[in-house]
Amino acid sequence: MNNKPTAWYDPTNGAVSTDKDSPLFTPLGQVLPLYTQRTWVGLTDADRLELAEAQHGWEDLLIAAETKLKEKNS
């Protein structure tokens, strides 16, 4: 997972740049980091089968599915 900003935004003038020190930005203005949106990763058929076989109730299944999705998407 890439936690580094891919660009920067200056809300005082609406400028966006991949360079944090861009001359487009307002001097002494607040520059905000922008991040890329990650692609969602869902459960595979094998994941679903594994979850269905291992769980004993709806609550357990939901908790296990949520845990599996968090692992895949972080």
LINRA-V118237 format. One record per residue. N is the residue number from 1. RES is the residue in one small letter. PHI is phi in whole degrees, -180 to 180 (NA if undefined). OMEGA is omega in whole degrees, 0 to 359 (NA if undefined). Layout:
# LINRA-V118237
n/res/phi/omega
N/RES/PHI/OMEGA
N/RES/PHI/OMEGA
This chain:
# LINRA-V118237
n/res/phi/omega
1/m/NA/181
2/n/-98/180
3/n/-97/181
4/k/-86/177
5/p/-63/177
6/t/-98/179
7/a/-160/181
8/w/-132/184
9/y/-130/176
10/d/-107/183
11/p/-68/181
12/t/-72/179
13/n/-131/177
14/g/78/182
15/a/-76/177
16/v/-129/179
17/s/-153/174
18/t/-82/179
19/d/-105/182
20/k/-62/181
21/d/-101/182
22/s/-61/175
23/p/-69/177
24/l/-70/184
25/f/-79/179
26/t/-66/178
27/p/-57/180
28/l/64/177
29/g/-83/177
30/q/-84/179
31/v/-107/184
32/l/-104/178
33/p/-76/176
34/l/-118/183
35/y/-118/176
36/t/-76/177
37/q/-87/179
38/r/-80/177
39/t/-80/180
40/w/-68/176
41/v/-113/181
42/g/-95/179
43/l/-83/174
44/t/-85/175
45/d/-60/179
46/a/-64/177
47/d/-62/181
48/r/-62/180
49/l/-64/178
50/e/-60/180
51/l/-66/182
52/a/-65/182
53/e/-76/187
54/a/-89/188
55/q/-99/184
56/h/-116/180
57/g/-160/182
58/w/-61/181
59/e/-63/178
60/d/-62/180
61/l/-63/180
62/l/-64/179
63/i/-64/180
64/a/-65/179
65/a/-65/178
66/e/-61/179
67/t/-62/180
68/k/-63/179
69/l/-67/177
70/k/-63/178
71/e/-62/183
72/k/-72/187
73/n/-112/176
74/s/-132/NA
